[in-house]
Amino acid sequence: MKNFYDILGVNKNASEAELKKAYRKKAQELHPDKNPGNTATEAQFKEVQEAYEVLSDAQKRQRYDQFGSADAGFGGQGFNGFGGQGFNPNDFNGFADIFENFFGGGFGGGGFSGRESKVKGPSRGKDIETELDIKFEEAVFGTTKHLEITKPEVCEHCGGQGHEPNTAVKKCEQCGGKGQVRMTRQTILGQISSVQVCPVCEGRGEIPEQVCRECKGQTRLKKKNEISVTIPKGIENGTTIRLKGRGAAGLYGGTYGDLFLHIRVSPHPKFSRDGATVFSEESIPMLQGVLGANIKVDTVHGKVSLKIPAGTQSATEFTLKDKGAPSLRSEKLGDHKVRIHLKVPEKLTRREKELYEELAKESGTEVTKGFGLF
């Protein structure tokens, strides 16, 4: 049997925030877009989604913790099995507890009676996730980005109440103001009653005399929002920024959800990064490596001088102190590492060829004469 906690890499007492964090991390690692054609990671991705879907729902998680499955009924035994040992009257109280989990009630009154739950009130809005692309330099030095997001907002016309201003609400006739209706069905064990949210008032216990003409009673409308977000210096690819209260509006006066921005840093044609360290490569004429030189190299802070000692070999790496990127945790700049490659000339003049041949003769290096680039 699958262990959803192991799949997400959390313990059984993990909080909602810890579950969400673990899910995002796993989902990003295993997403099919990052692993094209990999059927193994695709299967793992589906398992992660299934695990989070169950554990993020309080009721499903309770059932899973008790029965080992969010869809648990009678332990896979059916009505006739009872664990393969037949019906035991002494187990009746424990059996009632199972119905308690499914139907919200215990025994009483000639059948199973549902326990009434609270009327539906204000609820928090959903979190929103989106990706934000920024340039390499913007990640290094920070920037302010403006983006448009369409999300549910409180209906301005009714103030999120769902009914026309200055009009009244009345008790729901379907549920009598309780916000719930009782459903009873006949089974081989007798009548089973369950309590469900009233489909007319959606659990509020009241309905407006005149529904809001703008939101049609939904209390919210989708609107385009322009959001400004400050990108801190030194942010890295894959970092997530949380904007508290910038997600979807809640229902019936509930608080706003949060907005999560997953940062994607565009590759740079010359530079790469690992944390605060920036890397680049430079090609120089072979003679500069042989004889030494002072050259100019590009960094994210502009061109700087680099001394090439005589006898420098190809693929030698030099470090430019404090010429890298800042860190999110510190204002101190990282280093810039430059890898030098010696460039062999592709074409020689006649005089250059003569000089190289003299140099080869002087150093005792055997070369093939009669070939050369002019």
HUMO-V773015 format. One record per helix or strand of 2 or more residues. SS is the DSSP state (~ for helix, > for strand). FROM is the first residue (numbers start at 1). TO is the last residue. Records with the same first field share a line. If there is no record, write none. Layout:
SS = FROM-TO / FROM-TO
//
This chain:
~ = 4-8 / 16-30 / 39-55 / 58-67 / 78-81 / 89-103 / 136-141 / 286-291 / 350-363
> = 105-107 / 112-114 / 128-134 / 143-154 / 169-171 / 180-187 / 190-197 / 206-208 / 220-231 / 240-243 / 259-265 / 272-274 / 277-285 / 293-299 / 302-308 / 316-320 / 326-327 / 330-333 / 336-343
//
